[in-house]
Amino acid sequence: MPAPVPPSVATKIQAYIDNGRVAWSEGYQEYKRQEIQKAIQNQQIIEAFKKTHLPEKYGFRLDERIVEYAWIFANLSRESKTMLDAGSTFNFDYLVNDEIIKNKYLFIHTYHPEMPSYHTNRISYVYGDLRELPYKDDFFDEIVCQSTIEHIDMDNSMYGYDITHHQKQEVKSYEYLKAVQETLRVLKSQGLFLLTFPYGKFENHGFFQQFDKEMLDQILLLMANIGNYELSFFRYTPEGWIVTSQESCQNIESFNPHTNRGKGTDGAAHCRSICCIKFVKL
């Protein structure tokens, strides 16, 4: 069961709800965390993701993390495995203390140190570029790369560091393919790779790019002949997130909360459609 919500957090969550559930307003982050924690610990929701049929109004007014974490937890094994978090999206107490993750030998690989860290959970923190991983071939049983590759070669200064080439607006960068190649290299035979990213109409938002079909196809070319993959697509609607087809996402635009580009009137908090790839190496 989730831990009791502290009164101060509960007050912020209630304020968010009372003020109309406006994305990124006071209480949004606390509410999102609460809903993610509920989702990954709710077996009915996990089973719904396995069957690719989401509950009605799932993730209403929340960004894509409410889908990605639940999808990932639905696909991770419950066994003790060596796991790589490529991009440090699991470095939160309620995730690293989940029984499924605590059972893993977890490596968190990110470019810049973050606080807090959870070394007492037997987590190994490694700092560096995902395009040049320091691990030997066939090292990991499971790799998760959640909404990370769209930031590679982009303007990451808002995260406190800058290793980019500052790609011009509306220009595609294909540096993400180097990171995908590296993750495939360090994945064991029969290993599992879970990859997610924003998908739809190509957009360059400065700090991230939204992938289109051509960019997705470049990833699938790397995976072809070395393993098997399954694609899942999720799209935001004014009523919440739904399972959808690739075709229905082709012209979807993202909302950039930092610039208000693509805001719209549907209550979307960020990306409106995502692609999730489940890959098993031969």
C-alpha positions, 0 to 999 in steps of 0.5 A: 500500500502507498504510504500515507500522504503528509498533510502539507502534500495533501493540501497541495493536491487538494488545491490542484484539484480545486483549482481545475487540475491545471497542468504544472500549477501548485500541487500538480507534481504531488498529484502526479506522483500519487497517481503514478504510485497508485498505478504501479501498485494496482494489479488491475491497472498493470493487467490493463496495460498488459492487455493494452486496454486502459481504464476510463479517464486514465491519467486525466490531465496528467503528462505521459509519465502516468502511462510510461511508468505503468507500461514499464512496470507491466513489462518488467520481470518480477525476477532478480535481474541486472537492470539499467536505467538509461537516463535516470527516470527511476531515481525517486524513492517511491520507485527504487523502494518498490518491491519489483525494483528493490529485487533488481541489481540496478544501475542508474546511468545519467550525465549529471549527478542528482540528489538525492541518491539511494546507494543504500538500495545497492544502486550503482550510479554511473555518470556519462553519455548514453552514446558511449556506455562503459559496460561490456557487451551483453551485460544487462538483463533488462534496460529501461530508457524512458523519455530520454533519447529525445533529449540527446544532442538537444539543449539540456541547459535547463537540467543544469548542464550543457553537452549539446550542439544546440540543434536549430529549430525544425532540424532533426538530430539523429544522435539518439541512434548512437544511444540506442545502438549502445543499449542494444550492445550491452543487452544480453541475449534474451534480454529485455529493452523497454524504450519510450519517447514522444511520437507524432508530428516531428517537432524540435522544441529545443530541449527535446524533439518529438519523433515522427515515423521516419525517426522511429523507422531508424530505430527499428532498422537497428533492432531488425535481425537482432531481436523481436519488438512490439510497438504500443502507442498511447494518445492523450484525449480531453478525457484522458489517455487511451491506447491507439494506433500508430496512424492516429498519432502521425500528426499529433503535436506536443505541448511545450509547457516552457514556451506554451507552444502547442498548448491547445484546449484539451488539458494536455500537460505535455506530449499528446502521444507516445511510442513504447517499444518492447524489444527482446534480443535474440 
